[in-house]
């Protein structure tokens, strides 16, 4: 006991230094004197504030000697070093996958069990990993804590930043087996492969037109939204002629790809009427997914 002379009178935990005991007691009292001057978040320990500020600055002083990865915290680097170890003694009983650390095996086991212990208190969505929940919360808060050191573009999700960084790299590791074209990102290769196939898995639920890419489907759905807006505006102008205003060039601001404008089935005018009558509410309910960018 003599090597830890400072004892907490609230829980009995002992410490080697008095300042460690002082910082520890703040966890009981709830006091957080160290505030971030960027976002206002406060902490009980000065060291936690220092680590937190690295999220804003992007500083990662802890570098791995075996690869090019770097980390904001030494504890994360320590855990990362285990990935380079050949000692992977912890094996999954269900699939045989091995891990260097027991906690990584525990996280992996949730894939088989379906356990999702981390829940978003805003929308109720569940996650298997705390990091996934943290990334998800950025959707609600709008926070973009991950910054690209090359172009300063910011992201709310670490994985999005990782994917973005490949744009700046000259490496093109993903090769199409059909034509030999190479790509920087796996998703780009997946989209490219669809050009070699007649498969069009992304189907519009309004007109049944199908597409090889989800991005093309989203752009196409904006066309439906634009039509409904125009029809509603025309209806409003007919009902309120005094409010009608014509733009200087008389042109619509909606850019339409000719290929996207082809909707299967029916006369164009009839299709517009049907769209207005039966699908206006449907489109309105998903309008936030198709806002113009």
C-alpha positions as protocol buffer text, in pm:
chain_id: "A"
residue {
  index: 1
  type: UNK
  ca { x: 0 y: 0 z: 0 }
}
residue {
  index: 2
  type: UNK
  ca { x: 293 y: 236 z: 70 }
}
residue {
  index: 3
  type: UNK
  ca { x: 363 y: 286 z: -300 }
}
residue {
  index: 4
  type: UNK
  ca { x: 8 y: 436 z: -338 }
}
residue {
  index: 5
  type: UNK
  ca { x: -26 y: 661 z: -34 }
}
residue {
  index: 6
  type: UNK
  ca { x: -309 y: 883 z: -163 }
}
residue {
  index: 7
  type: UNK
  ca { x: -649 y: 726 z: -100 }
}
residue {
  index: 8
  type: UNK
  ca { x: -987 y: 845 z: -222 }
}
residue {
  index: 9
  type: UNK
  ca { x: -1220 y: 876 z: 79 }
}
residue {
  index: 10
  type: UNK
  ca { x: -1523 y: 820 z: -146 }
}
residue {
  index: 11
  type: UNK
  ca { x: -1440 y: 492 z: -317 }
}
residue {
  index: 12
  type: UNK
  ca { x: -1112 y: 375 z: -162 }
}
residue {
  index: 13
  type: UNK
  ca { x: -904 y: 381 z: -482 }
}
residue {
  index: 14
  type: UNK
  ca { x: -538 y: 467 z: -423 }
}
residue {
  index: 15
  type: UNK
  ca { x: -291 y: 676 z: -626 }
}
residue {
  index: 16
  type: UNK
  ca { x: 81 y: 737 z: -633 }
}
residue {
  index: 17
  type: UNK
  ca { x: 49 y: 1116 z: -671 }
}
residue {
  index: 18
  type: UNK
  ca { x: -174 y: 1374 z: -505 }
}
residue {
  index: 19
  type: UNK
  ca { x: -272 y: 1541 z: -835 }
}
residue {
  index: 20
  type: UNK
  ca { x: -395 y: 1205 z: -964 }
}
residue {
  index: 21
  type: UNK
  ca { x: -619 y: 1178 z: -657 }
}
residue {
  index: 22
  type: UNK
  ca { x: -741 y: 1534 z: -712 }
}
residue {
  index: 23
  type: UNK
  ca { x: -831 y: 1462 z: -1074 }
}
residue {
  index: 24
  type: UNK
  ca { x: -998 y: 1136 z: -971 }
}
residue {
  index: 25
  type: UNK
  ca { x: -1222 y: 1307 z: -713 }
}
residue {
  index: 26
  type: UNK
  ca { x: -1368 y: 1524 z: -988 }
}
residue {
  index: 27
  type: UNK
  ca { x: -1526 y: 1210 z: -1136 }
}
residue {
  index: 28
  type: UNK
  ca { x: -1729 y: 1180 z: -815 }
}
residue {
  index: 29
  type: UNK
  ca { x: -1812 y: 1550 z: -785 }
}
residue {
  index: 30
  type: UNK
  ca { x: -1889 y: 1603 z: -1152 }
}
residue {
  index: 31
  type: UNK
  ca { x: -1669 y: 1914 z: -1177 }
}
residue {
  index: 32
  type: UNK
  ca { x: -1510 y: 1979 z: -1518 }
}
residue {
  index: 33
  type: UNK
  ca { x: -1288 y: 2286 z: -1497 }
}
residue {
  index: 34
  type: UNK
  ca { x: -1108 y: 2236 z: -1828 }
}
residue {
  index: 35
  type: UNK
  ca { x: -1312 y: 2377 z: -2116 }
}
residue {
  index: 36
  type: UNK
  ca { x: -1245 y: 2359 z: -2491 }
}
residue {
  index: 37
  type: UNK
  ca { x: -1228 y: 2709 z: -2643 }
}
residue {
  index: 38
  type: UNK
  ca { x: -1338 y: 2571 z: -2981 }
}
residue {
  index: 39
  type: UNK
  ca { x: -1659 y: 2380 z: -2904 }
}
residue {
  index: 40
  type: UNK
  ca { x: -1717 y: 2446 z: -2533 }
}
residue {
  index: 41
  type: UNK
  ca { x: -1698 y: 2083 z: -2419 }
}
residue {
  index: 42
  type: UNK
  ca { x: -1548 y: 2052 z: -2070 }
}
residue {
  index: 43
  type: UNK
  ca { x: -1338 y: 1787 z: -1897 }
}
residue {
  index: 44
  type: UNK
  ca { x: -1236 y: 1682 z: -1548 }
}
residue {
  index: 45
  type: UNK
  ca { x: -871 y: 1632 z: -1646 }
}
residue {
  index: 46
  type: UNK
  ca { x: -636 y: 1861 z: -1838 }
}
residue {
  index: 47
  type: UNK
  ca { x: -496 y: 1562 z: -2027 }
}
residue {
  index: 48
  type: UNK
  ca { x: -843 y: 1479 z: -2161 }
}
residue {
  index: 49
  type: UNK
  ca { x: -878 y: 1836 z: -2287 }
}
residue {
  index: 50
  type: UNK
  ca { x: -542 y: 1812 z: -2465 }
}
residue {
  index: 51
  type: UNK
  ca { x: -647 y: 1489 z: -2638 }
}
residue {
  index: 52
  type: UNK
  ca { x: -986 y: 1638 z: -2727 }
}
residue {
  index: 53
  type: UNK
  ca { x: -831 y: 1945 z: -2892 }
}
residue {
  index: 54
  type: UNK
  ca { x: -647 y: 1716 z: -3133 }
}
residue {
  index: 55
  type: UNK
  ca { x: -986 y: 1630 z: -3284 }
}
residue {
  index: 56
  type: UNK
  ca { x: -1016 y: 1992 z: -3393 }
}
residue {
  index: 57
  type: UNK
  ca { x: -655 y: 2039 z: -3500 }
}
residue {
  index: 58
  type: UNK
  ca { x: -612 y: 1698 z: -3663 }
}
residue {
  index: 59
  type: UNK
  ca { x: -282 y: 1651 z: -3476 }
}
residue {
  index: 60
  type: UNK
  ca { x: -172 y: 1288 z: -3444 }
}
residue {
  index: 61
  type: UNK
  ca { x: 163 y: 1278 z: -3264 }
}
residue {
  index: 62
  type: UNK
  ca { x: 171 y: 902 z: -3197 }
}
residue {
  index: 63
  type: UNK
  ca { x: 307 y: 725 z: -3506 }
}
residue {
  index: 64
  type: UNK
  ca { x: 327 y: 355 z: -3575 }
}
residue {
  index: 65
  type: UNK
  ca { x: 678 y: 225 z: -3654 }
}
residue {
  index: 66
  type: UNK
  ca { x: 540 y: -56 z: -3870 }
}
residue {
  index: 67
  type: UNK
  ca { x: 304 y: 135 z: -4102 }
}
residue {
  index: 68
  type: UNK
  ca { x: 217 y: 492 z: -4195 }
}
residue {
  index: 69
  type: UNK
  ca { x: -71 y: 527 z: -3947 }
}
residue {
  index: 70
  type: UNK
  ca { x: -68 y: 788 z: -3671 }
}
residue {
  index: 71
  type: UNK
  ca { x: -295 y: 849 z: -3374 }
}
residue {
  index: 72
  type: UNK
  ca { x: -410 y: 1129 z: -3147 }
}
residue {
  index: 73
  type: UNK
  ca { x: -377 y: 915 z: -2833 }
}
residue {
  index: 74
  type: UNK
  ca { x: -99 y: 689 z: -2713 }
}
residue {
  index: 75
  type: UNK
  ca { x: -345 y: 429 z: -2587 }
}
residue {
  index: 76
  type: UNK
  ca { x: -492 y: 392 z: -2935 }
}
residue {
  index: 77
  type: UNK
  ca { x: -143 y: 344 z: -3082 }
}
residue {
  index: 78
  type: UNK
  ca { x: -77 y: 75 z: -2821 }
}
residue {
  index: 79
  type: UNK
  ca { x: -390 y: -114 z: -2925 }
}
residue {
  index: 80
  type: UNK
  ca { x: -303 y: -68 z: -3290 }
}
residue {
  index: 81
  type: UNK
  ca { x: 43 y: -223 z: -3245 }
}
residue {
  index: 82
  type: UNK
  ca { x: -129 y: -552 z: -3161 }
}
residue {
  index: 83
  type: UNK
  ca { x: -250 y: -571 z: -3523 }
}
residue {
  index: 84
  type: UNK
  ca { x: 112 y: -614 z: -3632 }
}
residue {
  index: 85
  type: UNK
  ca { x: 173 y: -896 z: -3387 }
}
residue {
  index: 86
  type: UNK
  ca { x: 185 y: -1255 z: -3513 }
}
residue {
  index: 87
  type: UNK
  ca { x: 38 y: -1369 z: -3182 }
}
residue {
  index: 88
  type: UNK
  ca { x: -336 y: -1399 z: -3255 }
}
residue {
  index: 89
  type: UNK
  ca { x: -437 y: -1630 z: -2973 }
}
residue {
  index: 90
  type: UNK
  ca { x: -803 y: -1530 z: -2948 }
}
residue {
  index: 91
  type: UNK
  ca { x: -1015 y: -1726 z: -3198 }
}
residue {
  index: 92
  type: UNK
  ca { x: -1386 y: -1701 z: -3272 }
}
residue {
  index: 93
  type: UNK
  ca { x: -1565 y: -2029 z: -3196 }
}
residue {
  index: 94
  type: UNK
  ca { x: -1817 y: -1971 z: -3475 }
}
residue {
  index: 95
  type: UNK
  ca { x: -1609 y: -1867 z: -3777 }
}
residue {
  index: 96
  type: UNK
  ca { x: -1248 y: -1928 z: -3673 }
}
residue {
  index: 97
  type: UNK
  ca { x: -1130 y: -1569 z: -3722 }
}
residue {
  index: 98
  type: UNK
  ca { x: -840 y: -1487 z: -3488 }
}
residue {
  index: 99
  type: UNK
  ca { x: -751 y: -1171 z: -3300 }
}
residue {
  index: 100
  type: UNK
  ca { x: -450 y: -1039 z: -3112 }
}
residue {
  index: 101
  type: UNK
  ca { x: -664 y: -882 z: -2838 }
}
residue {
  index: 102
  type: UNK
  ca { x: -950 y: -1032 z: -2638 }
}
residue {
  index: 103
  type: UNK
  ca { x: -1164 y: -716 z: -2661 }
}
residue {
  index: 104
  type: UNK
  ca { x: -1147 y: -731 z: -3041 }
}
residue {
  index: 105
  type: UNK
  ca { x: -1279 y: -1087 z: -3029 }
}
residue {
  index: 106
  type: UNK
  ca { x: -1560 y: -967 z: -2803 }
}
residue {
  index: 107
  type: UNK
  ca { x: -1653 y: -692 z: -3051 }
}
residue {
  index: 108
  type: UNK
  ca { x: -1640 y: -943 z: -3336 }
}
residue {
  index: 109
  type: UNK
  ca { x: -1871 y: -1185 z: -3153 }
}
residue {
  index: 110
  type: UNK
  ca { x: -2149 y: -925 z: -3171 }
}
residue {
  index: 111
  type: UNK
  ca { x: -2158 y: -979 z: -3545 }
}
residue {
  index: 112
  type: UNK
  ca { x: -2280 y: -1333 z: -3484 }
}
residue {
  index: 113
  type: UNK
  ca { x: -2503 y: -1260 z: -3185 }
}
residue {
  index: 114
  type: UNK
  ca { x: -2669 y: -952 z: -3331 }
}
residue {
  index: 115
  type: UNK
  ca { x: -2607 y: -768 z: -3004 }
}
residue {
  index: 116
  type: UNK
  ca { x: -2615 y: -389 z: -3041 }
}
residue {
  index: 117
  type: UNK
  ca { x: -2557 y: -234 z: -2699 }
}
residue {
  index: 118
  type: UNK
  ca { x: -2497 y: 125 z: -2812 }
}
residue {
  index: 119
  type: UNK
  ca { x: -2816 y: 320 z: -2882 }
}
residue {
  index: 120
  type: UNK
  ca { x: -2862 y: 669 z: -3022 }
}
residue {
  index: 121
  type: UNK
  ca { x: -3064 y: 876 z: -2775 }
}
residue {
  index: 122
  type: UNK
  ca { x: -3191 y: 1097 z: -3059 }
}
residue {
  index: 123
  type: UNK
  ca { x: -3345 y: 847 z: -3301 }
}
residue {
  index: 124
  type: UNK
  ca { x: -3313 y: 514 z: -3117 }
}
residue {
  index: 125
  type: UNK
  ca { x: -3090 y: 341 z: -3373 }
}
residue {
  index: 126
  type: UNK
  ca { x: -2867 y: 68 z: -3227 }
}
residue {
  index: 127
  type: UNK
  ca { x: -2501 y: -11 z: -3301 }
}
residue {
  index: 128
  type: UNK
  ca { x: -2256 y: -287 z: -3216 }
}
residue {
  index: 129
  type: UNK
  ca { x: -1963 y: -46 z: -3164 }
}
residue {
  index: 130
  type: UNK
  ca { x: -1932 y: 277 z: -2971 }
}
residue {
  index: 131
  type: UNK
  ca { x: -1732 y: 432 z: -3256 }
}
residue {
  index: 132
  type: UNK
  ca { x: -2019 y: 362 z: -3496 }
}
residue {
  index: 133
  type: UNK
  ca { x: -2257 y: 541 z: -3261 }
}
residue {
  index: 134
  type: UNK
  ca { x: -2019 y: 837 z: -3235 }
}
residue {
  index: 135
  type: UNK
  ca { x: -2000 y: 863 z: -3613 }
}
residue {
  index: 136
  type: UNK
  ca { x: -2378 y: 835 z: -3637 }
}
residue {
  index: 137
  type: UNK
  ca { x: -2434 y: 1118 z: -3387 }
}
residue {
  index: 138
  type: UNK
  ca { x: -2255 y: 1355 z: -3626 }
}
residue {
  index: 139
  type: UNK
  ca { x: -2560 y: 1320 z: -3854 }
}
residue {
  index: 140
  type: UNK
  ca { x: -2776 y: 1480 z: -3585 }
}
residue {
  index: 141
  type: UNK
  ca { x: -2525 y: 1740 z: -3463 }
}
residue {
  index: 142
  type: UNK
  ca { x: -2373 y: 1832 z: -3800 }
}
residue {
  index: 143
  type: UNK
  ca { x: -2026 y: 1807 z: -3646 }
}
residue {
  index: 144
  type: UNK
  ca { x: -1744 y: 1729 z: -3890 }
}
residue {
  index: 145
  type: UNK
  ca { x: -1455 y: 1636 z: -3666 }
}
residue {
  index: 146
  type: UNK
  ca { x: -1236 y: 1456 z: -3921 }
}
residue {
  index: 147
  type: UNK
  ca { x: -1028 y: 1684 z: -4143 }
}
residue {
  index: 148
  type: UNK
  ca { x: -826 y: 1601 z: -4455 }
}
residue {
  index: 149
  type: UNK
  ca { x: -474 y: 1737 z: -4406 }
}
residue {
  index: 150
  type: UNK
  ca { x: -430 y: 1777 z: -4783 }
}
residue {
  index: 151
  type: UNK
  ca { x: -734 y: 1985 z: -4882 }
}
residue {
  index: 152
  type: UNK
  ca { x: -890 y: 2069 z: -4541 }
}
residue {
  index: 153
  type: UNK
  ca { x: -1223 y: 1912 z: -4636 }
}
residue {
  index: 154
  type: UNK
  ca { x: -1405 y: 1790 z: -4326 }
}
residue {
  index: 155
  type: UNK
  ca { x: -1617 y: 1481 z: -4261 }
}
residue {
  index: 156
  type: UNK
  ca { x: -1844 y: 1360 z: -3985 }
}
residue {
  index: 157
  type: UNK
  ca { x: -1732 y: 998 z: -4027 }
}
residue {
  index: 158
  type: UNK
  ca { x: -1376 y: 868 z: -4006 }
}
residue {
  index: 159
  type: UNK
  ca { x: -1443 y: 609 z: -4276 }
}
residue {
  index: 160
  type: UNK
  ca { x: -1559 y: 882 z: -4516 }
}
residue {
  index: 161
  type: UNK
  ca { x: -1231 y: 1066 z: -4456 }
}
residue {
  index: 162
  type: UNK
  ca { x: -1036 y: 746 z: -4518 }
}
residue {
  index: 163
  type: UNK
  ca { x: -1217 y: 695 z: -4849 }
}
residue {
  index: 164
  type: UNK
  ca { x: -1169 y: 1060 z: -4944 }
}
residue {
  index: 165
  type: UNK
  ca { x: -793 y: 1048 z: -4887 }
}
residue {
  index: 166
  type: UNK
  ca { x: -759 y: 799 z: -5171 }
}
residue {
  index: 167
  type: UNK
  ca { x: -846 y: 1080 z: -5412 }
}
residue {
  index: 168
  type: UNK
  ca { x: -513 y: 1244 z: -5328 }
}
residue {
  index: 169
  type: UNK
  ca { x: -320 y: 918 z: -5371 }
}
residue {
  index: 170
  type: UNK
  ca { x: -177 y: 789 z: -5697 }
}
residue {
  index: 171
  type: UNK
  ca { x: -243 y: 429 z: -5595 }
}
residue {
  index: 172
  type: UNK
  ca { x: -513 y: 250 z: -5798 }
}
residue {
  index: 173
  type: UNK
  ca { x: -528 y: -94 z: -5633 }
}
residue {
  index: 174
  type: UNK
  ca { x: -874 y: -199 z: -5755 }
}
residue {
  index: 175
  type: UNK
  ca { x: -860 y: -365 z: -6097 }
}
residue {
  index: 176
  type: UNK
  ca { x: -1151 y: -460 z: -6321 }
}
residue {
  index: 177
  type: UNK
  ca { x: -1109 y: -822 z: -6433 }
}
residue {
  index: 178
  type: UNK
  ca { x: -1314 y: -755 z: -6748 }
}
residue {
  index: 179
  type: UNK
  ca { x: -1121 y: -467 z: -6907 }
}
residue {
  index: 180
  type: UNK
  ca { x: -820 y: -398 z: -6684 }
}
residue {
  index: 181
  type: UNK
  ca { x: -926 y: -46 z: -6579 }
}
residue {
  index: 182
  type: UNK
  ca { x: -794 y: 51 z: -6236 }
}
residue {
  index: 183
  type: UNK
  ca { x: -957 y: 256 z: -5963 }
}
residue {
  index: 184
  type: UNK
  ca { x: -859 y: 425 z: -5638 }
}
residue {
  index: 185
  type: UNK
  ca { x: -1168 y: 315 z: -5444 }
}
residue {
  index: 186
  type: UNK
  ca { x: -1356 y: -13 z: -5421 }
}
residue {
  index: 187
  type: UNK
  ca { x: -1689 y: 165 z: -5469 }
}
residue {
  index: 188
  type: UNK
  ca { x: -1570 y: 312 z: -5799 }
}
residue {
  index: 189
  type: UNK
  ca { x: -1477 y: -36 z: -5921 }
}
residue {
  index: 190
  type: UNK
  ca { x: -1818 y: -170 z: -5814 }
}
residue {
  index: 191
  type: UNK
  ca { x: -1995 y: 106 z: -6009 }
}
residue {
  index: 192
  type: UNK
  ca { x: -1770 y: 43 z: -6310 }
}
residue {
  index: 193
  type: UNK
  ca { x: -1846 y: -329 z: -6315 }
}
residue {
  index: 194
  type: UNK
  ca { x: -2211 y: -251 z: -6378 }
}
residue {
  index: 195
  type: UNK
  ca { x: -2113 y: -113 z: -6720 }
}
residue {
  index: 196
  type: UNK
  ca { x: -2011 y: -466 z: -6822 }
}
residue {
  index: 197
  type: UNK
  ca { x: -2343 y: -610 z: -6705 }
}
residue {
  index: 198
  type: UNK
  ca { x: -2704 y: -560 z: -6815 }
}
residue {
  index: 199
  type: UNK
  ca { x: -2810 y: -568 z: -6451 }
}
residue {
  index: 200
  type: UNK
  ca { x: -2980 y: -252 z: -6325 }
}
residue {
  index: 201
  type: UNK
  ca { x: -3060 y: -319 z: -5959 }
}
residue {
  index: 202
  type: UNK
  ca { x: -3166 y: 35 z: -5863 }
}
residue {
  index: 203
  type: UNK
  ca { x: -3534 y: 85 z: -5951 }
}
residue {
  index: 204
  type: UNK
  ca { x: -3743 y: 402 z: -5925 }
}
residue {
  index: 205
  type: UNK
  ca { x: -4049 y: 331 z: -5711 }
}
residue {
  index: 206
  type: UNK
  ca { x: -4244 y: 600 z: -5898 }
}
residue {
  index: 207
  type: UNK
  ca { x: -4205 y: 496 z: -6262 }
}
residue {
  index: 208
  type: UNK
  ca { x: -4009 y: 165 z: -6244 }
}
residue {
  index: 209
  type: UNK
  ca { x: -3717 y: 296 z: -6450 }
}
residue {
  index: 210
  type: UNK
  ca { x: -3400 y: 111 z: -6348 }
}
residue {
  index: 211
  type: UNK
  ca { x: -3037 y: 220 z: -6323 }
}
residue {
  index: 212
  type: UNK
  ca { x: -2693 y: 68 z: -6281 }
}
residue {
  index: 213
  type: UNK
  ca { x: -2589 y: 322 z: -6014 }
}
residue {
  index: 214
  type: UNK
  ca { x: -2771 y: 445 z: -5706 }
}
residue {
  index: 215
  type: UNK
  ca { x: -2645 y: 799 z: -5776 }
}
residue {
  index: 216
  type: UNK
  ca { x: -2821 y: 792 z: -6114 }
}
residue {
  index: 217
  type: UNK
  ca { x: -3142 y: 683 z: -5944 }
}
residue {
  index: 218
  type: UNK
  ca { x: -3118 y: 969 z: -5694 }
}
residue {
  index: 219
  type: UNK
  ca { x: -3063 y: 1220 z: -5975 }
}
residue {
  index: 220
  type: UNK
  ca { x: -3359 y: 1073 z: -6162 }
}
residue {
  index: 221
  type: UNK
  ca { x: -3586 y: 1105 z: -5859 }
}
residue {
  index: 222
  type: UNK
  ca { x: -3506 y: 1475 z: -5843 }
}
residue {
  index: 223
  type: UNK
  ca { x: -3677 y: 1497 z: -6181 }
}
residue {
  index: 224
  type: UNK
  ca { x: -4000 y: 1367 z: -6029 }
}
residue {
  index: 225
  type: UNK
  ca { x: -3970 y: 1613 z: -5746 }
}
residue {
  index: 226
  type: UNK
  ca { x: -3913 y: 1897 z: -5994 }
}
residue {
  index: 227
  type: UNK
  ca { x: -4223 y: 1798 z: -6193 }
}
residue {
  index: 228
  type: UNK
  ca { x: -4440 y: 1799 z: -5884 }
}
residue {
  index: 229
  type: UNK
  ca { x: -4308 y: 2139 z: -5782 }
}
residue {
  index: 230
  type: UNK
  ca { x: -4383 y: 2282 z: -6127 }
}
residue {
  index: 231
  type: UNK
  ca { x: -4734 y: 2133 z: -6133 }
}
residue {
  index: 232
  type: UNK
  ca { x: -4811 y: 2261 z: -5786 }
}
residue {
  index: 233
  type: UNK
  ca { x: -4685 y: 2605 z: -5885 }
}
residue {
  index: 234
  type: UNK
  ca { x: -4900 y: 2603 z: -6199 }
}
residue {
  index: 235
  type: UNK
  ca { x: -5203 y: 2502 z: -5993 }
}
residue {
  index: 236
  type: UNK
  ca { x: -5128 y: 2780 z: -5747 }
}
residue {
  index: 237
  type: UNK
  ca { x: -5090 y: 3035 z: -6027 }
}
residue {
  index: 238
  type: UNK
  ca { x: -5422 y: 2931 z: -6181 }
}
residue {
  index: 239
  type: UNK
  ca { x: -5589 y: 2974 z: -5844 }
}
residue {
  index: 240
  type: UNK
  ca { x: -5402 y: 3297 z: -5767 }
}
residue {
  index: 241
  type: UNK
  ca { x: -5324 y: 3469 z: -6100 }
}
residue {
  index: 242
  type: UNK
  ca { x: -5216 y: 3790 z: -5927 }
}
residue {
  index: 243
  type: UNK
  ca { x: -4927 y: 3604 z: -5762 }
}
residue {
  index: 244
  type: UNK
  ca { x: -4787 y: 3461 z: -6086 }
}
residue {
  index: 245
  type: UNK
  ca { x: -4433 y: 3572 z: -6168 }
}
residue {
  index: 246
  type: UNK
  ca { x: -4227 y: 3483 z: -6472 }
}
residue {
  index: 247
  type: UNK
  ca { x: -3850 y: 3457 z: -6458 }
}
residue {
  index: 248
  type: UNK
  ca { x: -3634 y: 3685 z: -6667 }
}
residue {
  index: 249
  type: UNK
  ca { x: -3538 y: 3412 z: -6914 }
}
residue {
  index: 250
  type: UNK
  ca { x: -3862 y: 3214 z: -6886 }
}
residue {
  index: 251
  type: UNK
  ca { x: -3660 y: 2898 z: -6828 }
}
residue {
  index: 252
  type: UNK
  ca { x: -3678 y: 2639 z: -6553 }
}
residue {
  index: 253
  type: UNK
  ca { x: -3385 y: 2627 z: -6310 }
}
residue {
  index: 254
  type: UNK
  ca { x: -3402 y: 2245 z: -6297 }
}
residue {
  index: 255
  type: UNK
  ca { x: -3123 y: 2074 z: -6492 }
}
residue {
  index: 256
  type: UNK
  ca { x: -3247 y: 1753 z: -6649 }
}
residue {
  index: 257
  type: UNK
  ca { x: -3036 y: 1481 z: -6804 }
}
residue {
  index: 258
  type: UNK
  ca { x: -3219 y: 1367 z: -7122 }
}
residue {
  index: 259
  type: UNK
  ca { x: -3162 y: 1003 z: -7025 }
}
residue {
  index: 260
  type: UNK
  ca { x: -3308 y: 1062 z: -6679 }
}
residue {
  index: 261
  type: UNK
  ca { x: -3613 y: 1234 z: -6829 }
}
residue {
  index: 262
  type: UNK
  ca { x: -3733 y: 912 z: -6991 }
}
residue {
  index: 263
  type: UNK
  ca { x: -4005 y: 762 z: -6775 }
}
residue {
  index: 264
  type: UNK
  ca { x: -4157 y: 438 z: -6895 }
}
residue {
  index: 265
  type: UNK
  ca { x: -4524 y: 413 z: -6976 }
}
residue {
  index: 266
  type: UNK
  ca { x: -4802 y: 657 z: -7057 }
}
residue {
  index: 267
  type: UNK
  ca { x: -4850 y: 991 z: -7220 }
}
residue {
  index: 268
  type: UNK
  ca { x: -4630 y: 1265 z: -7069 }
}
residue {
  index: 269
  type: UNK
  ca { x: -4921 y: 1489 z: -6969 }
}
residue {
  index: 270
  type: UNK
  ca { x: -5118 y: 1199 z: -6827 }
}
residue {
  index: 271
  type: UNK
  ca { x: -4809 y: 1084 z: -6639 }
}
residue {
  index: 272
  type: UNK
  ca { x: -4775 y: 1432 z: -6486 }
}
residue {
  index: 273
  type: UNK
  ca { x: -5137 y: 1434 z: -6378 }
}
residue {
  index: 274
  type: UNK
  ca { x: -5108 y: 1086 z: -6229 }
}
residue {
  index: 275
  type: UNK
  ca { x: -4787 y: 1187 z: -6053 }
}
residue {
  index: 276
  type: UNK
  ca { x: -4953 y: 1491 z: -5903 }
}
residue {
  index: 277
  type: UNK
  ca { x: -5266 y: 1300 z: -5797 }
}
residue {
  index: 278
  type: UNK
  ca { x: -5112 y: 984 z: -5654 }
}
residue {
  index: 279
  type: UNK
  ca { x: -4749 y: 1047 z: -5565 }
}
residue {
  index: 280
  type: UNK
  ca { x: -4725 y: 1404 z: -5437 }
}
residue {
  index: 281
  type: UNK
  ca { x: -4748 y: 1294 z: -5075 }
}
residue {
  index: 282
  type: UNK
  ca { x: -4506 y: 1009 z: -5137 }
}
residue {
  index: 283
  type: UNK
  ca { x: -4243 y: 1241 z: -5282 }
}
residue {
  index: 284
  type: UNK
  ca { x: -4302 y: 1504 z: -5017 }
}
residue {
  index: 285
  type: UNK
  ca { x: -4238 y: 1245 z: -4747 }
}
residue {
  index: 286
  type: UNK
  ca { x: -3891 y: 1177 z: -4886 }
}
residue {
  index: 287
  type: UNK
  ca { x: -3814 y: 1525 z: -5011 }
}
residue {
  index: 288
  type: UNK
  ca { x: -3519 y: 1567 z: -4779 }
}
residue {
  index: 289
  type: UNK
  ca { x: -3345 y: 1278 z: -4953 }
}
residue {
  index: 290
  type: UNK
  ca { x: -3352 y: 1449 z: -5290 }
}
residue {
  index: 291
  type: UNK
  ca { x: -3271 y: 1810 z: -5215 }
}
residue {
  index: 292
  type: UNK
  ca { x: -3070 y: 1983 z: -5486 }
}
residue {
  index: 293
  type: UNK
  ca { x: -2697 y: 2013 z: -5425 }
}
